[in-house]
Amino acid sequence: MQGMEPIMEPAQQPAMVLTPARVSQPQSEAPASVTVIDRTLIEASGARELYEVLKLVPGMAAVKVDGNVPSVAYHPTLARDQRRMLVLLDGRSQYQPGLSRVSWNDMPVDIRDVERIEVTRGPAAAAYGANAFTAVINIITRDPRDISSSGVTMLGGNNGIRDAHLVGVHQLSNGAVRASVSRRADNGYDEPFEGKTLPDDKHIETLNTEWVWEADERNTLTVQAGGSQSRLERQQEAGLTDMGEYQDDPIQKGERAFLSLQWQHNFSRTHQLQILTYGQYNQEVTGFELCYLDPVTGKPGPGGGLFFSKELRDLYLQNGGDIEATFAAFPSDLDVMNRYLSLQSAGSPFCASSELDIQEVRYDLEIQDTLHLARWARLVSGAEVRHDRVQSDSYLGGTEDNVSYRLFGNLALDVLDPVTVNLGGYWERDQISDDHFSPRAGVNWRVFPGHHLRYVYSEALRTPDIYEERANINFQAQALSSPFGENAQTLLGWSPAYFFVTQQSPATFKPEKMRSWEVGYYGQFSAVELDVRYFQETLTNLLSTALNSFDFEPNNDGRVNHQGTEAQLTWRPAASHLFRVTGAHIHTRSNVKTEYRLAARNSGSALWSWQFSQHWAFSSAYYLSNDYNDNRFERVDMQLRFRHRAGPTELEWQAVVQHGLNKQPVVFPENRYQQDRMWFGVTVRM
């Protein structure tokens, strides 16, 4: 948003998209349905967090299921454990291999640093491999060469909203440098649930830097580095509240860092080479402290140490990992009862702290070659090597590694003047899931100028993550209360002492699989752009059941079928107006109840942005999902912006209101808003 010019222009040509086939091509020729969210839409949405703008994607869920933890998924089913979609940030996979997830809170980028988001709606494993299962979200940050001024933004509002963003840009003779830091904070859901306020405050800081060096007209080097820190209040684990009293609410702390180098070499106008290598580090620790209840009296006491005794662990294993059977059997087990009686000599309650910890390190090298074989043929091919290392005492009982090797290719053929055929495939091999191949074929037919039909068939898979395949759950007792800390071997039967519940993965999981086909239409008029698709998706071998300490039911028996229609329409009647409407109607069938929780039959969005003078702009958005776990989500957002100059600086004032149209909770009963969200902000550009 530089200067005072109108921020929108009527559409003239189809947008160029990069994500579906890894090559820049008109959206009308892409082998997939694509949603593009550019700076205009990001700013018009008024969103203060990156995940929120994805509500503008048809068929996408972007909600906070656990207070301060966003759940983002395309054609979602499970309310938690969103592990079936790939997210890229400037080419770096944000899909974390340890627990098979994308952490939107810890993503090292602020929404104000994002230039563009391309969403490939549908499986894209043929271009990006396993885990590009249901969709790919490609987040592209702002090129420092395109930013003309530095700036600072401050936001403040109700519910503890306190945000800040600072960006500095320096233009060089042969490149540019950008550095930005940001902070986000709020109080999460604030309405008491069952008489108590749930802990879900959050504080997040990010650093994102980029240096672009144009060595000559053929070679460009891009270096990116950054990271994030987060502190989240988390809710108490229901399984533990039955056995002990929390001394404080759990706190989850996260750290992330990355370094990326990308070299682009142009052999000619028709032949380019790109080499991307990066390293990423993620760490997350959730600490909690309880005083455990005596299993006989139900009150705090030394008998609570039985939960961390060697004898109760042995009895638990003898009963096949069944907690209820273990409790039913322990009064008649001589070893357990002797341990319980000996614990009484401690004379004081048993208290201990524990941690859920995980560290993930990834090293990745990718080489991609783009070659225009002829006027009618374009080939993108490449190779990738990736090394993932995950260390976790609580989830894995140590360190696990996974090395993968990958080859890919996508060929676009203009076989006839109005027909483009896209063929793609991705082969990969890793230490967990062996060899796999994901194919895709698409045909785009220009019926007449501005109007295209497409048919796409693809297959995709999601390989089990390291935790799913090699889980070895053990919670160690740390900082034990006296006298247990000084004499754990004698009082508990082992040292270090572990919680009696443990889980091990059977290591027999098969990859989740999907077969998908779609028929679509893309049309472009003078001021209107329309994309419609009808699709059918069959997902098999799904891991649909819970895999946690208290509910561990591993199997590959889940099955989901999606059938439906999606549409997105953009209308720019003038440079000062933008209308955008999306909708999705999806029938979901599954053999597992949990796969229905986030599956909305009808969902959609509508956005209107009006630049009604040189200085003033207004925008409003409407979001609907009917329903999430039998709860209807319906909200209206409104934003007013005012820009003006003050000497050499430009100031932009912003006021945003998010108004819920109903009072139903978001997915689960504990997720309730007490009041509308509103905040005010100011940006100063220099």
N, C-alpha and C positions, 0 to 999 in steps of 0.2 A: 504494500500500500504506500507507494512513493508518490508524492505530489498530490494535487487536488483533482486529477482527471477522474471521470467516471470509471468504475472498476469493472464494468462488464461490457462486452461487445456481442452483437448478435452472432450466432454460430454460422459459419460459412462452409467449413469442411469437417469431415469426421476427425475426431481427435486421434492423434498418433499414440499408440499404446505399445509398451515394451514387454510387459509381463507374460502374456499367454504363451508365446513361442520363443521368448528370449531375443526377439528381433523387433526393431521398430517397424510398425506397419499400421495402416489405417484401422480404426476400430471395426469398420465394416468388413475387413478381411481376416480378422482374428479368429482362430479356431476355438472360441469360447465366448460366453457372455461376459462383458467387462463393465465394471462401474468405476468411473474416474471421479475422484473428489479432489478438486484443485484448490488453490488458495482462496478463490472467490467463495466457494462453498464452505470451506473451513471457517472463514471469517464471518460469513452470513449465518452460520449455525450458532455462533455465540458460545461454542463449547469451550470449556476451560481444561478438559482432559482429552487426550488423544482418542481413547476408546469411544467417546461419546459420538464422534462424527460418523462412526460406522453404523449408527442407526439409520443413516441415509442410504444404506445398501439394502435392496430388496432381499428378503429371506435371511437377513442377518439379525442375531440377537446380541445386544450390547447392554448388559445390565449388571448391577452389583447384587450377586446372590448371597454373598457373605459379608454384608456391611461395607467393608472397604476394599474388597477384592473383586475387580471386574471379571465377568464371564463374557467372553466374546466368541461367538461360533456361528458358522454358516449352516443353515438347515439344522439347527441344534436339536438335541434330544436330551442328553444328560444335563442336569442343572449345574453340576460341578465337573471337575476333571475334563476340561475342554482340551482334548488332545488330538483332534482330528483335522487340524487346519495349520498350514504353514504361514508364518509371518516373517517377512524379510524387512530389514532396515538397511537401506543402501547396499543391498546384496548379501548382507550377513544374516544367516538364519537365527531367529530369536526363539526357535523351538528348542526347549531345554531337554536334553536326553535323559537326565536322571529321573525325573518324575513325569516326563512326557507332557509338557505344558508350555504355555506362554505367559510370562508374568508381566502384565501390562503396567503394574505399579513400578517395577524396577527397570522398565525399558529406558535406556539412557538417551532420551530425547524429549524435548518439550513440544507441545503442539504448535508453538509459534516458530519452531525451527523447521516445520514440515512444509514442503512446497507442493507435494502431490501424493495421493494415495491411489494406487491401481488395485482393484479387487477382481481377480479372476474367479468368477462364480461357477464352480464345478471342479471336478478333480483335475489336477494338473501334474500328476506324478510323471507323466511323459516328458515334462520339461524340468521338473525339480526333484523327482525321486520320491521315495517313501515319505509319508507324512505330509505331502502336499495332497491331502486326501479329499477333503470336501471343497477346499478353496485355497487360494493364495492371496494374502494381503501384502502388497509391496509398498513400503513407506519410503519415500524419497525426500531427503532433506534439501534445504535451500542451498543452491550453489553460491558460494561467496562472491563469485564474479558477477552475479545478478543482483546483489544487494548494494545499494548505494549509500546507506547511512547506518550508523549504530543507533541503539535505542535502549530504553528501559521501560518496563511495564510493571505496574503495581495494581493488585486486585484486593478488595476486602469486601466481606459480606457477612450475612448471618450464618449460623451453623459453623462458626469458626473458620470461615474461608479466609485464608491469608496466603496469597500467591505473589511471586515476584519473578521477573525474567529480565536478564541483562544480556545484550548481544553486542559484540564489537566486531567491526569489519575493517580490514585494511587492504586496499587495492595495490597490487604490485605491477611492475612493468610487464611481467610475464605470468601473472596469476593473481591469486587473492587468498586471504586468510580470514576465517570466521571462527569466533569463540563465543559460546553462550553458556550461561549458568542460570539455573532456575530453582525455585522452591515452590512446592504446593503443600497445602495443609487444610484439613477440614475435620469436622467431628463425626462424619459418617451418618448413620441412621440415629435419630435422636429421640424417637418416641419410646417411652418405657414399654417393655414387653413383659407381660405377666408380673407387673409391679416393679420391675427393675430396668435400669438403663443398661443397654448392652455396650460393651467396650469395643469401639471400632474407629477411634481417631487414627489419623495417619499424618505423617510428615515425610516428604520426599524431596531430595535434592538431586539435580542432574548437572552434568558437565558434558558438552558436546562441542568438539572442535574439528575444523577441516582446513586443510591447506591444499590448494590446487596450483601446480606448477606446469606451465606450458613450455616444455623444453625447446620445442620447435613446432612447426606446423604438422608434424607427423606423430609426435610423442607428447603425452600428457600423463603426469604422475599426480595421484590424489592420495593424501595421507589423512586419515581420520583417527581420532582418539577421544576417549571420554569414559564416563562411568556414572554411577548413581549410588545413592544411599537412601535407605528407607527404614522407617520405624512405624510399625503397625500394631495397634492394640487388637488382640484376637480374643475370640470367645472361648470360654472354658469347654474342655472336652467332656461331652456328656457321659462317656464311659468312665471317666475318672471322678466325676462329681458324685457318683454312687459309692466310691471307695475312699474319698478323702475330701478335705476342705482346702480350697485354694487359699493361699496366703496373699497372693496378688494376682491380678489378671495377667494372662500370658502376653508377652511382648515378642513380636517377630521383627528381627533386624536383618536387613539385606544389604549386600554390597555387590557391585558389578563394575567391571572394567573391560575395556576393549582397545585394540590397536589394529588398524586396517591399512593395507597398502594396495593400491590399484594402479596398474600401468596399462595405458591404451596406446596402441601403435597402429597407425593407418598405413598399410602397404600402398594402398591406392584408394580411390573413391569407392571401389567395389570390394575391398578386402580389408578387414580390420581384425586385430588380435587384442584380447583383453586377458590380463592375468590379475587375479584377486587372491590375496592371502590375508588372513586375519587370525587373531587370537582373542579369546573371550574367557573371562573369569567370573563366575557367579558363586556367591556364598549366601546362605540363608540359615539363620539360627532362631528357633523359637524356644525361649526358656520359660519354665513354669515351676512353681514350688507348692507342695501340698503337705499337710499333716494328715496322715492316713488314719482311717477309722478302724477300730478293733472289729474284726469280722464277727465276733461273738456278741459284743455289747452294742455295737453300732456307734460308739463314741470314740473321740480321739484317745489314744493310749498306746502303750508299748506294743500291744498286739497288732497294731497296724504294720509293724515290721514284717509280718508274715507275708505280705504282698511282695516283698523283695527277698524272700528266703529261697534257698536252694531246694528245700523239700517241696514247697508249693509249686515251683517250676517243674520238678520231676513228676508230681501228680498231674499237673496240667498236660504234660506230654503223654502220660499214660492214658489220659482220657481223650486223646485225639484232638487236643486244642479246643475243647468245648469248655467255656468258662462256667456255664451253669452246672455241668456235670462235675467239674472240679470242686465247686463250692458244696455241692451235694455230697461229695465223697470225703472231703477233708475231715469231718468230725470222727470218721471211723478209720482214718489212716493214722497208724501209730507214729510214724516219723514226723508227720505234719503236726500232730497234737503235741508231741514232745518238744518240737521247736516252738510252738505257741506258748507252752508252759514256761519254757526257758526264757522267752522274751519278757515275761512279767518281771524278771529280776532287774530289767533296765530302769523301771520306776518312772519313766517320763514318756510323753508322747513321741511317736516316731514321725519325724518330718524329713523331707528330702527334696532337693531340686533335681530336675532333669532337663534334657535338651533334645529337640528335634533338629538335627543338623544335616546340611548337605553342601558340598562344594563341587562345582562343575567347571572343568577346564576343556576348552575346545581349540584345536589347531586345524585350520582348513586352508587348502590350496586348490584353486580352480583356474583352469585355462579354457578360454572360450574363443572360438574362431568363427567369424561371420564372413561368408563369401557369397557374392552374387555370381553364380555360375554363368548366367546369361540374363537377358532382359526378363525372361519368364521363369527363372529358377533362383531361389535363395536358400542357402544352407547354413544353419547354425549347428556347430558340433563342439564337443569339448570333453574334458575329463576332470575329475575331482578326487582328492584324497582327504579324508577327515579322520582325526583322532579325538575321541571323546574319553575323558577320564572323570569318574565320579567317585568321590570319597564321602562316606557317611557311616558313622558308627550306629546311628539309630535306625536307618533304613536298610543298610546293606551289610553292616557288621564289618566294614573295611573299605577297600578300594576296588573298583571294577573299571575295566577298559573296554573300548569297542573301536576298532579301526574299520573304516569302510572305504571301498573303491568304487568309482562310478564313471560311466560313459554315457553320453547323451547326444542326441541329434534331432533336429527339426528341419524338415524340408518343405518349402512353400513352392508350389508349381502353378503358374498361370497356364493351364493346359489349353484353355480357350480364352478368347478375349473377355468374356463375362464370368468365367469360372476359375476359382482358385482352390487348389487342393492342398491341405496341410497334413503332413505325415510326421509323426514324432514317436520317439521311444527312449526309454531310460533304463539302462542296466546297472545294477548295483550288487555289491557283495559286502557283507559285514560279518563280524564274528558271532553275532547273535542269531541272525536270520538267514544266513547263507545267500544264495543267488536269487534275484528276482528281476523281472522285466515288466515295465508298464508301457503299454502302447496307447496311441491316440490317432484318430483319423477324422478329418473334417473337410467339408465341402462348402464353399461360399459362392453363391450365384447372384450376380448383379442382374436382377430382373430387368430393370431400367435405371438410368442414372438416379442415384440417391436412395435406391431401394434394393435391399439385399436379403436373400434367404440363406440360412445355414443349417447344416446337419453335422452333429459331432457325436462320435462314439469314443469312449475312453474307458480304460481300466486303471485302477489305482489300488494302493495298499498302504496300510500303516503298520510298521513293524513294532513289536513290543519294545517298550523302553527298558532301560537297564534295571529299574526298580521292579517292573512287572515280571521280568525274566529271572532276576537274581535277588529278590527281596529276602532279607534276613533281619527281621525287626527285633531290636533289643534296646530297651530304655534303661540306661544306667542311673543308679542313685548317686547323686553328687551332693556335696556339702551336707552330709547327714548330720542330724542333730545329735547332741551328746546324750548318752555315751556310745551311740551306734557308730559314729564316725571314727572313734578311736579303736573300736573292737568289732568291726564288721564280720570278720572271719568267725569269731566265736558266737556272736549273737545272731547272725543271719546265715551262717553255714558256708559263705564264700565271700571273696573279696577280689575285685569289685563286685558289688551286688547289683542284680538286674531285676526289673519288674518281671513278675511271673509269666505274663502273657508274652508270647513270641510267635512270629509267623515266618514261614519259609515258602518261597515260590516253588511250584513244581517244575519250573523251567521247561514246560512242554507247550507253551503258547504258540499258536500259529498267527501269522499276520492277519490283521483285519483286511477285508477285501471289499471293493466296490466295482460294480459295473454300472455305467451311466450312459444315457443318450439324451440328446435334446434336439428340438427343432426350433429355430429362432428366426426372428425378423428384425432387421435394423433399417430404419428409415430416417432420412434427413431431408427436411424441407427448408425453406428460407430462414425460419426462426424456430423450428421445432425439431427436436431429436427424439426418436422413439426406439426403444429396444424391448422386445417381447420374446419370452422363451417358454416352451412347454418341455418338461423334463420328466424322466423316470430314473430313479436311482435304487439299486439293490445293494444293501450292505450286509455282509455275512461275516462269520467268525468274530463277532464283536465281543470285546471284553466289557460287558455291561454291568457287572456286579462290583460291589465295593471291595477295595483292597487296602484296608487299614488295620490297625492293631486289634480292634474289637470286632471287626466284621470283614473277614478275609475269605472270600468265596471265589477262587479262581476258576474260570472256565471260558471257553470260546463259543458259547452257545447262542449269543445274542444275534438277533436279525432285525433289520429295519428296512422298510420300503417307503420311499418318498415318491409322490406323484403330484405334480402341480404346475402352476403357471406363475410367472413373475413378469413384471413390467416396470420400466422406468421411462419417464417423459420429462424432457427439459424444454422450456419455452422461454425464449428471449425476445419479446415483442419490441424491445428498444434497448439501447445501451444502458438505460437506468433501471430496467426491470429484469428480474429473473424469477421464473416459476419452475419448481421441480417437484414431481410427484412420483412416488414408488409404491408398489403393492405386491403382495405375494399371497397366494392361496394354495396351501399345501395339505395333502392328505398323507398322514404318517401312520404306518402300521408296524407293530413290533410284538415280539413274543416276551418282552421284558418290560415290566411296569415302569422302571426308572427311566426308560428311553422315551417316555412321554412328557417328562416334567417341563422341558423347555421347548416343546414342539408346539408352536402356535399355529392354529389353523389359518387365521387371517392376520396379516400384519402389513404395516405401511407407514409412509411418511409424506408430508407435504411441506414445502418451504417456499416462502415468498420473500424476496429481497428488493427493496426500492431505494435507489439513490435519488431522493426527491429534491436535492439542491447540491450545489458544489460542496457544501460543508456537512449536510445532514444525510443520514441513511437510517433506514428502518428495516428490520427483518423479523419474520415470525416463522416458527416451525411447529408442526403437529406430528406426534408419534403415537402409534397404536400397535398393540400386540394382544391378540385375543385367541388363546389365553396362555399364561405361563402357570403350569401346575394349578389350573382352574382359577387363576387370578388374572384379571384384565389390567393391562398396563396402558395408560392413556395420559398424555402430557402435552401441554402447549408451552413453547418457549417464545419470549419476545425480547428483542434487542434494539436499543437506540444508540447510534454513534454520532459524534460531532467532531469534526476536524477543523483546525484553524492553525494559523501560523503566529508565532510570537518571536519576532526577530529572525534569527537564523535557524530556529527550531520549529518543528511541527508537533502539535499536540493532538492526540485523539482521546476523547472521553467516551466511555462505554458504560451502559447500564443494561443489565440482563436480569430477567425474571423467568424462572421455571415453575410453572403452575400445574400441579396434578389435577386432572379432571375427575378422579375418583380416589377413594381412600383405601383401596385394596392394597394389601402388602405386595411386595415384589417377590414373586416365586414362593417364598416361605413366610409363615406367619410373623416371624421375628423381624422381618425387613419392612419397617414402616417409617414413613416420613410424618413428622408432626406439623410441618409448615412448608410453605413454598420456599424455594431457594432463590436468593437474589444477591447480586453483588455489583459493585461499582469499580471501575478501573480507569487508569489513565496511562497512556503511552507517550513518551517523549522521544522524538527522533532528532538526531543531530547530524 
